[in-house]
Amino acid sequence: MVGKGSVNHNSRKFKNENVDGERSHLNVDYCNENIKKVYHKLFDKALQRYNEKQTRADRRIADYYEKIRNSKQEKPFHELILQIGDKENMSAGSENGQLARKILDEYYHGFQERNPNLYVFSAHIHMDEATPHLHIDFVPFTTGSKRGLDTRVSLKQALAAQGFKGGSRGDTEWSQWVQSEKENLAAVMGRHGIEWEHKGTHEKHLSVLDYKKREREKEVIQLEGQISEKKEEFQILSDRVENYDKGMENLKTLEQVLDTSPEYQLPEPQGFMSAKSYKNKVAVSRWTAFWSRQKRRRS
């Protein structure tokens, strides 16, 4: 699940009615940093570099955390909530609940290494509710950005830097990443003898590698279609060039014949023949005969 995130609730600074305070000591607190301090740690140097480049005071950013908090495009942080089973088969007070805690703990310890662009600042396993579950709060960031701060908040770019490239509307960086994390959790479950039951879908589940392979196959099919179209275009252009070359060769041959063959050379005018008479009696008749022969050859 993906939650809005409540760091105070996760760290138990306040407790909801569904929390059993007598079991809160069984919770696991991995980290709980102040998010504003995290922003200073991640972005202060980049913010300084950005502000130094600005020639207008209104373009400078005084507080990057507040800017992101009021942004319509990005959130200050994101929260991931992971749970194995439900209260019927993995209740917190049962033996299976203890196994769930162990699995979530193992999963968490590989999370930051897998996700270097997601800075985890708050993470907790809760054993004082109906079913054990893990909260992970993180700030997604990207480096080397050409727009805004060179190190800035961006979920899309953070996941892209980790190899998740969005495609269609239903195939985003986020959906691919969630699928990958489910795979990692399922792998830990499998090592402890628990199989992932895929509810709410009739499709055979694909591993991350299978998924990427299927997407590459789609791209190959699309590229093959584009290559076929380009081949057809090339053949059409090639035929046109060939016909043009043949036409030019024929014209050169014809030009040579007209220049050298005696039968097409015009004789000198006889006597005092006028230019008009010479044109009608000699030149025109000679050219008419020539074109008649050319037509008969082509037919």
ChimeraX commands (.cxc) that place a marker at each C-alpha (Angstrom):
marker #1 position 0.00,0.00,0.00 radius 0.5
marker #1 position 0.98,3.63,-0.45 radius 0.5
marker #1 position 0.03,6.01,2.31 radius 0.5
marker #1 position -0.06,9.77,2.79 radius 0.5
marker #1 position 2.41,9.30,5.61 radius 0.5
marker #1 position 2.19,10.24,9.27 radius 0.5
marker #1 position 5.62,10.19,10.86 radius 0.5
marker #1 position 4.24,11.05,14.31 radius 0.5
marker #1 position 1.85,8.10,14.16 radius 0.5
marker #1 position 4.54,5.75,12.89 radius 0.5
marker #1 position 6.91,6.75,15.72 radius 0.5
marker #1 position 4.01,6.48,18.20 radius 0.5
marker #1 position 4.13,10.11,19.32 radius 0.5
marker #1 position 0.38,9.69,19.21 radius 0.5
marker #1 position -1.64,6.48,19.13 radius 0.5
marker #1 position -4.85,5.62,17.35 radius 0.5
marker #1 position -7.63,3.62,18.99 radius 0.5
marker #1 position -6.58,0.45,17.14 radius 0.5
marker #1 position -3.14,0.48,18.81 radius 0.5
marker #1 position -2.57,-1.94,21.71 radius 0.5
marker #1 position -0.18,-0.02,23.96 radius 0.5
marker #1 position 0.79,-3.16,25.88 radius 0.5
marker #1 position 2.43,-4.52,22.72 radius 0.5
marker #1 position 4.10,-1.29,21.56 radius 0.5
marker #1 position 7.41,-2.40,23.09 radius 0.5
marker #1 position 7.50,-5.12,20.41 radius 0.5
marker #1 position 7.67,-2.52,17.66 radius 0.5
marker #1 position 10.89,-2.03,15.71 radius 0.5
marker #1 position 12.17,1.52,15.14 radius 0.5
marker #1 position 14.86,1.61,12.46 radius 0.5
marker #1 position 15.21,5.36,11.98 radius 0.5
marker #1 position 13.27,8.55,12.64 radius 0.5
marker #1 position 15.08,11.65,11.35 radius 0.5
marker #1 position 13.55,15.11,11.26 radius 0.5
marker #1 position 12.51,15.65,7.67 radius 0.5
marker #1 position 13.60,19.30,7.60 radius 0.5
marker #1 position 17.09,18.27,8.68 radius 0.5
marker #1 position 17.04,15.63,5.96 radius 0.5
marker #1 position 16.27,18.34,3.39 radius 0.5
marker #1 position 19.19,20.39,4.65 radius 0.5
marker #1 position 21.44,17.34,4.36 radius 0.5
marker #1 position 20.32,16.42,0.85 radius 0.5
marker #1 position 19.75,19.77,-0.83 radius 0.5
marker #1 position 21.52,22.69,0.91 radius 0.5
marker #1 position 24.62,22.61,-1.32 radius 0.5
marker #1 position 22.53,22.32,-4.48 radius 0.5
marker #1 position 20.27,25.13,-3.25 radius 0.5
marker #1 position 23.29,27.37,-2.69 radius 0.5
marker #1 position 24.61,26.68,-6.19 radius 0.5
marker #1 position 21.18,27.39,-7.65 radius 0.5
marker #1 position 20.69,30.68,-5.80 radius 0.5
marker #1 position 24.17,31.92,-6.72 radius 0.5
marker #1 position 23.27,31.64,-10.42 radius 0.5
marker #1 position 20.09,33.71,-10.07 radius 0.5
marker #1 position 20.34,37.38,-11.07 radius 0.5
marker #1 position 16.82,38.16,-9.88 radius 0.5
marker #1 position 15.98,38.02,-6.20 radius 0.5
marker #1 position 12.47,36.66,-6.85 radius 0.5
marker #1 position 13.97,33.58,-8.51 radius 0.5
marker #1 position 15.94,32.57,-5.43 radius 0.5
marker #1 position 14.58,29.87,-3.10 radius 0.5
marker #1 position 14.71,30.65,0.61 radius 0.5
marker #1 position 13.44,27.29,1.94 radius 0.5
marker #1 position 13.49,24.28,-0.37 radius 0.5
marker #1 position 11.39,22.12,1.97 radius 0.5
marker #1 position 8.59,24.72,2.03 radius 0.5
marker #1 position 8.78,25.06,-1.75 radius 0.5
marker #1 position 8.24,21.31,-2.20 radius 0.5
marker #1 position 5.60,21.19,0.54 radius 0.5
marker #1 position 3.55,23.75,-1.40 radius 0.5
marker #1 position 4.29,22.20,-4.78 radius 0.5
marker #1 position 1.52,20.70,-6.91 radius 0.5
marker #1 position 3.96,18.38,-8.71 radius 0.5
marker #1 position 6.03,16.82,-5.92 radius 0.5
marker #1 position 5.48,15.68,-2.32 radius 0.5
marker #1 position 8.00,16.26,0.49 radius 0.5
marker #1 position 8.15,12.48,1.06 radius 0.5
marker #1 position 6.42,9.22,0.19 radius 0.5
marker #1 position 5.39,6.32,2.38 radius 0.5
marker #1 position 5.33,2.63,1.58 radius 0.5
marker #1 position 3.36,0.23,3.80 radius 0.5
marker #1 position 4.01,-3.50,3.58 radius 0.5
marker #1 position 2.03,-6.28,5.23 radius 0.5
marker #1 position 2.09,-10.05,4.87 radius 0.5
marker #1 position -1.26,-11.82,5.16 radius 0.5
marker #1 position -4.05,-10.48,7.36 radius 0.5
marker #1 position -5.33,-10.78,10.92 radius 0.5
marker #1 position -6.86,-14.18,10.12 radius 0.5
marker #1 position -3.60,-15.89,9.18 radius 0.5
marker #1 position -0.83,-13.51,10.34 radius 0.5
marker #1 position -2.18,-11.85,13.49 radius 0.5
marker #1 position 0.40,-9.92,15.49 radius 0.5
marker #1 position 0.07,-12.04,18.61 radius 0.5
marker #1 position 0.48,-15.39,16.85 radius 0.5
marker #1 position 3.52,-17.44,15.89 radius 0.5
marker #1 position 2.90,-16.52,12.28 radius 0.5
marker #1 position 2.92,-12.86,13.33 radius 0.5
marker #1 position 6.45,-13.31,14.66 radius 0.5
marker #1 position 7.45,-14.87,11.35 radius 0.5
marker #1 position 5.95,-11.91,9.51 radius 0.5
marker #1 position 8.04,-9.56,11.65 radius 0.5
marker #1 position 11.19,-11.52,10.80 radius 0.5
marker #1 position 10.41,-11.41,7.06 radius 0.5
marker #1 position 9.67,-7.67,7.10 radius 0.5
marker #1 position 12.89,-7.05,9.01 radius 0.5
marker #1 position 14.91,-8.97,6.43 radius 0.5
marker #1 position 13.16,-7.14,3.59 radius 0.5
marker #1 position 13.85,-3.74,5.13 radius 0.5
marker #1 position 17.57,-4.33,5.51 radius 0.5
marker #1 position 17.92,-4.63,1.73 radius 0.5
marker #1 position 15.68,-1.70,0.89 radius 0.5
marker #1 position 18.14,1.19,1.03 radius 0.5
marker #1 position 20.81,-0.69,-0.92 radius 0.5
marker #1 position 18.29,-1.45,-3.69 radius 0.5
marker #1 position 17.03,2.12,-3.70 radius 0.5
marker #1 position 19.96,4.55,-3.48 radius 0.5
marker #1 position 17.83,7.43,-4.78 radius 0.5
marker #1 position 15.17,7.02,-2.07 radius 0.5
marker #1 position 16.48,8.46,1.20 radius 0.5
marker #1 position 14.79,6.60,4.06 radius 0.5
marker #1 position 14.38,8.89,7.06 radius 0.5
marker #1 position 11.65,7.05,8.99 radius 0.5
marker #1 position 11.00,3.30,9.16 radius 0.5
marker #1 position 9.07,1.21,11.71 radius 0.5
marker #1 position 7.57,-2.26,12.10 radius 0.5
marker #1 position 4.34,-2.14,14.10 radius 0.5
marker #1 position 3.48,-5.16,16.22 radius 0.5
marker #1 position 0.85,-3.38,18.33 radius 0.5
marker #1 position -1.94,-3.47,15.74 radius 0.5
marker #1 position -3.93,-6.40,14.36 radius 0.5
marker #1 position -1.33,-7.50,11.78 radius 0.5
marker #1 position 2.43,-6.80,11.63 radius 0.5
marker #1 position 3.29,-4.22,8.99 radius 0.5
marker #1 position 6.22,-2.06,7.94 radius 0.5
marker #1 position 6.17,1.70,7.30 radius 0.5
marker #1 position 8.97,3.15,5.16 radius 0.5
marker #1 position 9.06,6.93,4.61 radius 0.5
marker #1 position 11.52,8.24,2.05 radius 0.5
marker #1 position 12.53,11.36,0.10 radius 0.5
marker #1 position 13.09,10.63,-3.62 radius 0.5
marker #1 position 15.88,12.67,-5.19 radius 0.5
marker #1 position 17.77,12.94,-8.46 radius 0.5
marker #1 position 21.25,14.30,-9.16 radius 0.5
marker #1 position 22.76,16.00,-12.18 radius 0.5
marker #1 position 19.49,17.70,-13.09 radius 0.5
marker #1 position 19.57,20.37,-15.80 radius 0.5
marker #1 position 16.39,22.01,-14.53 radius 0.5
marker #1 position 16.11,23.76,-11.17 radius 0.5
marker #1 position 18.46,22.48,-8.47 radius 0.5
marker #1 position 21.05,20.03,-9.79 radius 0.5
marker #1 position 20.07,17.78,-6.86 radius 0.5
marker #1 position 16.32,18.01,-6.36 radius 0.5
marker #1 position 13.18,16.14,-5.33 radius 0.5
marker #1 position 11.72,13.99,-8.09 radius 0.5
marker #1 position 10.05,10.61,-7.69 radius 0.5
marker #1 position 9.94,9.96,-11.44 radius 0.5
marker #1 position 13.61,10.78,-12.00 radius 0.5
marker #1 position 14.73,8.97,-8.84 radius 0.5
marker #1 position 13.11,5.75,-10.05 radius 0.5
marker #1 position 14.38,6.29,-13.59 radius 0.5
marker #1 position 17.92,6.56,-12.20 radius 0.5
marker #1 position 17.36,3.12,-10.65 radius 0.5
marker #1 position 16.43,1.61,-14.01 radius 0.5
marker #1 position 12.64,1.97,-14.10 radius 0.5
marker #1 position 11.62,3.58,-17.38 radius 0.5
marker #1 position 7.94,4.41,-17.74 radius 0.5
marker #1 position 6.02,3.44,-20.84 radius 0.5
marker #1 position 2.24,3.60,-21.22 radius 0.5
marker #1 position -0.13,5.31,-18.84 radius 0.5
marker #1 position -0.57,2.14,-16.79 radius 0.5
marker #1 position 3.10,1.24,-16.99 radius 0.5
marker #1 position 4.79,4.04,-15.05 radius 0.5
marker #1 position 8.12,4.15,-13.22 radius 0.5
marker #1 position 6.16,3.87,-9.99 radius 0.5
marker #1 position 4.14,0.80,-11.01 radius 0.5
marker #1 position 7.29,-0.94,-12.25 radius 0.5
marker #1 position 9.12,-0.12,-9.02 radius 0.5
marker #1 position 6.23,-1.33,-6.82 radius 0.5
marker #1 position 6.18,-4.57,-8.80 radius 0.5
marker #1 position 9.92,-4.96,-8.26 radius 0.5
marker #1 position 9.63,-4.38,-4.50 radius 0.5
marker #1 position 6.82,-6.92,-4.29 radius 0.5
marker #1 position 9.13,-9.38,-6.01 radius 0.5
marker #1 position 11.84,-8.70,-3.44 radius 0.5
marker #1 position 9.40,-9.18,-0.56 radius 0.5
marker #1 position 8.10,-12.39,-2.18 radius 0.5
marker #1 position 11.67,-13.67,-2.47 radius 0.5
marker #1 position 12.20,-13.19,1.29 radius 0.5
marker #1 position 8.87,-14.87,1.99 radius 0.5
marker #1 position 9.88,-17.79,-0.21 radius 0.5
marker #1 position 13.06,-18.32,1.82 radius 0.5
marker #1 position 10.82,-18.72,4.87 radius 0.5
marker #1 position 8.41,-21.12,3.16 radius 0.5
marker #1 position 5.58,-18.67,2.44 radius 0.5
marker #1 position 4.13,-18.51,-1.08 radius 0.5
marker #1 position 2.73,-15.31,-2.52 radius 0.5
marker #1 position -0.96,-15.71,-3.32 radius 0.5
marker #1 position -1.84,-13.27,-6.09 radius 0.5
marker #1 position -5.29,-11.98,-5.30 radius 0.5
marker #1 position -7.41,-9.86,-7.59 radius 0.5
marker #1 position -5.77,-10.99,-10.83 radius 0.5
marker #1 position -6.19,-13.89,-13.25 radius 0.5
marker #1 position -2.95,-13.24,-15.08 radius 0.5
marker #1 position 0.07,-15.36,-14.45 radius 0.5
marker #1 position 2.50,-13.34,-12.35 radius 0.5
marker #1 position 5.63,-12.14,-14.07 radius 0.5
marker #1 position 8.97,-11.71,-12.37 radius 0.5
marker #1 position 10.82,-8.45,-12.93 radius 0.5
marker #1 position 13.12,-10.05,-15.49 radius 0.5
marker #1 position 10.20,-11.68,-17.31 radius 0.5
marker #1 position 8.34,-8.38,-17.29 radius 0.5
marker #1 position 11.30,-6.51,-18.76 radius 0.5
marker #1 position 11.78,-9.28,-21.34 radius 0.5
marker #1 position 8.15,-8.98,-22.42 radius 0.5
marker #1 position 8.47,-5.22,-22.77 radius 0.5
marker #1 position 11.64,-5.60,-24.88 radius 0.5
marker #1 position 9.81,-8.10,-27.12 radius 0.5
marker #1 position 7.09,-5.50,-27.70 radius 0.5
marker #1 position 9.74,-2.95,-28.62 radius 0.5
marker #1 position 11.42,-5.41,-31.01 radius 0.5
marker #1 position 8.11,-6.10,-32.79 radius 0.5
marker #1 position 7.47,-2.37,-33.12 radius 0.5
marker #1 position 10.98,-1.75,-34.44 radius 0.5
marker #1 position 10.64,-4.60,-36.96 radius 0.5
marker #1 position 7.48,-2.96,-38.28 radius 0.5
marker #1 position 9.27,0.36,-38.61 radius 0.5
marker #1 position 12.20,-1.31,-40.39 radius 0.5
marker #1 position 9.82,-2.98,-42.85 radius 0.5
marker #1 position 8.20,0.38,-43.64 radius 0.5
marker #1 position 11.61,1.98,-44.19 radius 0.5
marker #1 position 12.63,-0.88,-46.50 radius 0.5
marker #1 position 9.54,-0.29,-48.64 radius 0.5
marker #1 position 10.26,3.44,-48.77 radius 0.5
marker #1 position 13.87,2.73,-49.73 radius 0.5
marker #1 position 12.80,0.36,-52.53 radius 0.5
marker #1 position 10.43,2.97,-53.98 radius 0.5
marker #1 position 13.16,5.63,-53.92 radius 0.5
marker #1 position 15.68,3.15,-55.36 radius 0.5
marker #1 position 13.33,2.35,-58.26 radius 0.5
marker #1 position 12.87,6.04,-58.94 radius 0.5
marker #1 position 16.64,6.63,-58.98 radius 0.5
marker #1 position 17.14,3.62,-61.29 radius 0.5
marker #1 position 14.48,4.90,-63.71 radius 0.5
marker #1 position 16.03,8.35,-63.58 radius 0.5
marker #1 position 19.48,6.95,-64.35 radius 0.5
marker #1 position 18.09,4.94,-67.28 radius 0.5
marker #1 position 16.32,8.02,-68.61 radius 0.5
marker #1 position 19.48,10.08,-68.40 radius 0.5
marker #1 position 21.44,7.33,-70.18 radius 0.5
marker #1 position 18.85,7.20,-72.97 radius 0.5
marker #1 position 18.96,10.98,-73.35 radius 0.5
marker #1 position 22.75,10.94,-73.64 radius 0.5
marker #1 position 22.57,8.19,-76.27 radius 0.5
marker #1 position 19.95,10.12,-78.20 radius 0.5
marker #1 position 21.98,13.30,-77.98 radius 0.5
marker #1 position 25.02,11.45,-79.34 radius 0.5
marker #1 position 22.99,10.01,-82.23 radius 0.5
marker #1 position 21.60,13.40,-83.14 radius 0.5
marker #1 position 25.06,14.92,-83.09 radius 0.5
marker #1 position 26.90,12.24,-85.10 radius 0.5
marker #1 position 24.49,10.23,-87.28 radius 0.5
marker #1 position 24.52,11.54,-90.95 radius 0.5
marker #1 position 20.81,10.89,-91.44 radius 0.5
marker #1 position 19.95,13.47,-88.78 radius 0.5
marker #1 position 22.33,16.20,-89.99 radius 0.5
marker #1 position 20.62,19.06,-91.75 radius 0.5
marker #1 position 22.00,19.84,-95.26 radius 0.5
marker #1 position 23.09,23.29,-96.37 radius 0.5
marker #1 position 20.28,25.41,-97.91 radius 0.5
marker #1 position 20.13,25.17,-101.75 radius 0.5
marker #1 position 20.20,28.31,-103.80 radius 0.5
marker #1 position 18.32,31.27,-102.45 radius 0.5
marker #1 position 15.91,29.25,-100.24 radius 0.5
marker #1 position 14.31,31.41,-97.55 radius 0.5
marker #1 position 14.61,30.51,-93.88 radius 0.5
marker #1 position 10.88,29.72,-93.69 radius 0.5
marker #1 position 11.07,27.39,-96.70 radius 0.5
marker #1 position 14.17,25.70,-95.28 radius 0.5
marker #1 position 12.37,25.15,-91.96 radius 0.5
marker #1 position 9.21,23.70,-93.53 radius 0.5
marker #1 position 10.75,21.61,-96.33 radius 0.5
marker #1 position 13.94,20.36,-94.69 radius 0.5
marker #1 position 14.17,20.78,-90.90 radius 0.5
marker #1 position 10.55,20.00,-89.95 radius 0.5
marker #1 position 10.21,17.04,-92.26 radius 0.5
marker #1 position 13.53,15.59,-91.04 radius 0.5
marker #1 position 12.50,15.93,-87.33 radius 0.5
marker #1 position 9.01,14.51,-88.05 radius 0.5
marker #1 position 10.55,11.43,-89.58 radius 0.5
marker #1 position 12.95,11.08,-86.63 radius 0.5
marker #1 position 10.21,11.19,-83.96 radius 0.5
marker #1 position 8.05,8.76,-85.96 radius 0.5
marker #1 position 10.88,6.21,-85.86 radius 0.5
marker #1 position 11.34,6.78,-82.12 radius 0.5
marker #1 position 7.64,6.13,-81.46 radius 0.5
marker #1 position 7.74,2.90,-83.48 radius 0.5
marker #1 position 10.75,1.70,-81.46 radius 0.5
marker #1 position 9.04,2.35,-78.12 radius 0.5
marker #1 position 5.87,0.55,-79.25 radius 0.5
marker link #1:1,2 radius 0.2
marker link #1:2,3 radius 0.2
marker link #1:3,4 radius 0.2
marker link #1:4,5 radius 0.2
marker link #1:5,6 radius 0.2
marker link #1:6,7 radius 0.2
marker link #1:7,8 radius 0.2
marker link #1:8,9 radius 0.2
marker link #1:9,10 radius 0.2
marker link #1:10,11 radius 0.2
marker link #1:11,12 radius 0.2
marker link #1:12,13 radius 0.2
marker link #1:13,14 radius 0.2
marker link #1:14,15 radius 0.2
marker link #1:15,16 radius 0.2
marker link #1:16,17 radius 0.2
marker link #1:17,18 radius 0.2
marker link #1:18,19 radius 0.2
marker link #1:19,20 radius 0.2
marker link #1:20,21 radius 0.2
marker link #1:21,22 radius 0.2
marker link #1:22,23 radius 0.2
marker link #1:23,24 radius 0.2
marker link #1:24,25 radius 0.2
marker link #1:25,26 radius 0.2
marker link #1:26,27 radius 0.2
marker link #1:27,28 radius 0.2
marker link #1:28,29 radius 0.2
marker link #1:29,30 radius 0.2
marker link #1:30,31 radius 0.2
marker link #1:31,32 radius 0.2
marker link #1:32,33 radius 0.2
marker link #1:33,34 radius 0.2
marker link #1:34,35 radius 0.2
marker link #1:35,36 radius 0.2
marker link #1:36,37 radius 0.2
marker link #1:37,38 radius 0.2
marker link #1:38,39 radius 0.2
marker link #1:39,40 radius 0.2
marker link #1:40,41 radius 0.2
marker link #1:41,42 radius 0.2
marker link #1:42,43 radius 0.2
marker link #1:43,44 radius 0.2
marker link #1:44,45 radius 0.2
marker link #1:45,46 radius 0.2
marker link #1:46,47 radius 0.2
marker link #1:47,48 radius 0.2
marker link #1:48,49 radius 0.2
marker link #1:49,50 radius 0.2
marker link #1:50,51 radius 0.2
marker link #1:51,52 radius 0.2
marker link #1:52,53 radius 0.2
marker link #1:53,54 radius 0.2
marker link #1:54,55 radius 0.2
marker link #1:55,56 radius 0.2
marker link #1:56,57 radius 0.2
marker link #1:57,58 radius 0.2
marker link #1:58,59 radius 0.2
marker link #1:59,60 radius 0.2
marker link #1:60,61 radius 0.2
marker link #1:61,62 radius 0.2
marker link #1:62,63 radius 0.2
marker link #1:63,64 radius 0.2
marker link #1:64,65 radius 0.2
marker link #1:65,66 radius 0.2
marker link #1:66,67 radius 0.2
marker link #1:67,68 radius 0.2
marker link #1:68,69 radius 0.2
marker link #1:69,70 radius 0.2
marker link #1:70,71 radius 0.2
marker link #1:71,72 radius 0.2
marker link #1:72,73 radius 0.2
marker link #1:73,74 radius 0.2
marker link #1:74,75 radius 0.2
marker link #1:75,76 radius 0.2
marker link #1:76,77 radius 0.2
marker link #1:77,78 radius 0.2
marker link #1:78,79 radius 0.2
marker link #1:79,80 radius 0.2
marker link #1:80,81 radius 0.2
marker link #1:81,82 radius 0.2
marker link #1:82,83 radius 0.2
marker link #1:83,84 radius 0.2
marker link #1:84,85 radius 0.2
marker link #1:85,86 radius 0.2
marker link #1:86,87 radius 0.2
marker link #1:87,88 radius 0.2
marker link #1:88,89 radius 0.2
marker link #1:89,90 radius 0.2
marker link #1:90,91 radius 0.2
marker link #1:91,92 radius 0.2
marker link #1:92,93 radius 0.2
marker link #1:93,94 radius 0.2
marker link #1:94,95 radius 0.2
marker link #1:95,96 radius 0.2
marker link #1:96,97 radius 0.2
marker link #1:97,98 radius 0.2
marker link #1:98,99 radius 0.2
marker link #1:99,100 radius 0.2
marker link #1:100,101 radius 0.2
marker link #1:101,102 radius 0.2
marker link #1:102,103 radius 0.2
marker link #1:103,104 radius 0.2
marker link #1:104,105 radius 0.2
marker link #1:105,106 radius 0.2
marker link #1:106,107 radius 0.2
marker link #1:107,108 radius 0.2
marker link #1:108,109 radius 0.2
marker link #1:109,110 radius 0.2
marker link #1:110,111 radius 0.2
marker link #1:111,112 radius 0.2
marker link #1:112,113 radius 0.2
marker link #1:113,114 radius 0.2
marker link #1:114,115 radius 0.2
marker link #1:115,116 radius 0.2
marker link #1:116,117 radius 0.2
marker link #1:117,118 radius 0.2
marker link #1:118,119 radius 0.2
marker link #1:119,120 radius 0.2
marker link #1:120,121 radius 0.2
marker link #1:121,122 radius 0.2
marker link #1:122,123 radius 0.2
marker link #1:123,124 radius 0.2
marker link #1:124,125 radius 0.2
marker link #1:125,126 radius 0.2
marker link #1:126,127 radius 0.2
marker link #1:127,128 radius 0.2
marker link #1:128,129 radius 0.2
marker link #1:129,130 radius 0.2
marker link #1:130,131 radius 0.2
marker link #1:131,132 radius 0.2
marker link #1:132,133 radius 0.2
marker link #1:133,134 radius 0.2
marker link #1:134,135 radius 0.2
marker link #1:135,136 radius 0.2
marker link #1:136,137 radius 0.2
marker link #1:137,138 radius 0.2
marker link #1:138,139 radius 0.2
marker link #1:139,140 radius 0.2
marker link #1:140,141 radius 0.2
marker link #1:141,142 radius 0.2
marker link #1:142,143 radius 0.2
marker link #1:143,144 radius 0.2
marker link #1:144,145 radius 0.2
marker link #1:145,146 radius 0.2
marker link #1:146,147 radius 0.2
marker link #1:147,148 radius 0.2
marker link #1:148,149 radius 0.2
marker link #1:149,150 radius 0.2
marker link #1:150,151 radius 0.2
marker link #1:151,152 radius 0.2
marker link #1:152,153 radius 0.2
marker link #1:153,154 radius 0.2
marker link #1:154,155 radius 0.2
marker link #1:155,156 radius 0.2
marker link #1:156,157 radius 0.2
marker link #1:157,158 radius 0.2
marker link #1:158,159 radius 0.2
marker link #1:159,160 radius 0.2
marker link #1:160,161 radius 0.2
marker link #1:161,162 radius 0.2
marker link #1:162,163 radius 0.2
marker link #1:163,164 radius 0.2
marker link #1:164,165 radius 0.2
marker link #1:165,166 radius 0.2
marker link #1:166,167 radius 0.2
marker link #1:167,168 radius 0.2
marker link #1:168,169 radius 0.2
marker link #1:169,170 radius 0.2
marker link #1:170,171 radius 0.2
marker link #1:171,172 radius 0.2
marker link #1:172,173 radius 0.2
marker link #1:173,174 radius 0.2
marker link #1:174,175 radius 0.2
marker link #1:175,176 radius 0.2
marker link #1:176,177 radius 0.2
marker link #1:177,178 radius 0.2
marker link #1:178,179 radius 0.2
marker link #1:179,180 radius 0.2
marker link #1:180,181 radius 0.2
marker link #1:181,182 radius 0.2
marker link #1:182,183 radius 0.2
marker link #1:183,184 radius 0.2
marker link #1:184,185 radius 0.2
marker link #1:185,186 radius 0.2
marker link #1:186,187 radius 0.2
marker link #1:187,188 radius 0.2
marker link #1:188,189 radius 0.2
marker link #1:189,190 radius 0.2
marker link #1:190,191 radius 0.2
marker link #1:191,192 radius 0.2
marker link #1:192,193 radius 0.2
marker link #1:193,194 radius 0.2
marker link #1:194,195 radius 0.2
marker link #1:195,196 radius 0.2
marker link #1:196,197 radius 0.2
marker link #1:197,198 radius 0.2
marker link #1:198,199 radius 0.2
marker link #1:199,200 radius 0.2
marker link #1:200,201 radius 0.2
marker link #1:201,202 radius 0.2
marker link #1:202,203 radius 0.2
marker link #1:203,204 radius 0.2
marker link #1:204,205 radius 0.2
marker link #1:205,206 radius 0.2
marker link #1:206,207 radius 0.2
marker link #1:207,208 radius 0.2
marker link #1:208,209 radius 0.2
marker link #1:209,210 radius 0.2
marker link #1:210,211 radius 0.2
marker link #1:211,212 radius 0.2
marker link #1:212,213 radius 0.2
marker link #1:213,214 radius 0.2
marker link #1:214,215 radius 0.2
marker link #1:215,216 radius 0.2
marker link #1:216,217 radius 0.2
marker link #1:217,218 radius 0.2
marker link #1:218,219 radius 0.2
marker link #1:219,220 radius 0.2
marker link #1:220,221 radius 0.2
marker link #1:221,222 radius 0.2
marker link #1:222,223 radius 0.2
marker link #1:223,224 radius 0.2
marker link #1:224,225 radius 0.2
marker link #1:225,226 radius 0.2
marker link #1:226,227 radius 0.2
marker link #1:227,228 radius 0.2
marker link #1:228,229 radius 0.2
marker link #1:229,230 radius 0.2
marker link #1:230,231 radius 0.2
marker link #1:231,232 radius 0.2
marker link #1:232,233 radius 0.2
marker link #1:233,234 radius 0.2
marker link #1:234,235 radius 0.2
marker link #1:235,236 radius 0.2
marker link #1:236,237 radius 0.2
marker link #1:237,238 radius 0.2
marker link #1:238,239 radius 0.2
marker link #1:239,240 radius 0.2
marker link #1:240,241 radius 0.2
marker link #1:241,242 radius 0.2
marker link #1:242,243 radius 0.2
marker link #1:243,244 radius 0.2
marker link #1:244,245 radius 0.2
marker link #1:245,246 radius 0.2
marker link #1:246,247 radius 0.2
marker link #1:247,248 radius 0.2
marker link #1:248,249 radius 0.2
marker link #1:249,250 radius 0.2
marker link #1:250,251 radius 0.2
marker link #1:251,252 radius 0.2
marker link #1:252,253 radius 0.2
marker link #1:253,254 radius 0.2
marker link #1:254,255 radius 0.2
marker link #1:255,256 radius 0.2
marker link #1:256,257 radius 0.2
marker link #1:257,258 radius 0.2
marker link #1:258,259 radius 0.2
marker link #1:259,260 radius 0.2
marker link #1:260,261 radius 0.2
marker link #1:261,262 radius 0.2
marker link #1:262,263 radius 0.2
marker link #1:263,264 radius 0.2
marker link #1:264,265 radius 0.2
marker link #1:265,266 radius 0.2
marker link #1:266,267 radius 0.2
marker link #1:267,268 radius 0.2
marker link #1:268,269 radius 0.2
marker link #1:269,270 radius 0.2
marker link #1:270,271 radius 0.2
marker link #1:271,272 radius 0.2
marker link #1:272,273 radius 0.2
marker link #1:273,274 radius 0.2
marker link #1:274,275 radius 0.2
marker link #1:275,276 radius 0.2
marker link #1:276,277 radius 0.2
marker link #1:277,278 radius 0.2
marker link #1:278,279 radius 0.2
marker link #1:279,280 radius 0.2
marker link #1:280,281 radius 0.2
marker link #1:281,282 radius 0.2
marker link #1:282,283 radius 0.2
marker link #1:283,284 radius 0.2
marker link #1:284,285 radius 0.2
marker link #1:285,286 radius 0.2
marker link #1:286,287 radius 0.2
marker link #1:287,288 radius 0.2
marker link #1:288,289 radius 0.2
marker link #1:289,290 radius 0.2
marker link #1:290,291 radius 0.2
marker link #1:291,292 radius 0.2
marker link #1:292,293 radius 0.2
marker link #1:293,294 radius 0.2
marker link #1:294,295 radius 0.2
marker link #1:295,296 radius 0.2
marker link #1:296,297 radius 0.2
marker link #1:297,298 radius 0.2
marker link #1:298,299 radius 0.2
view
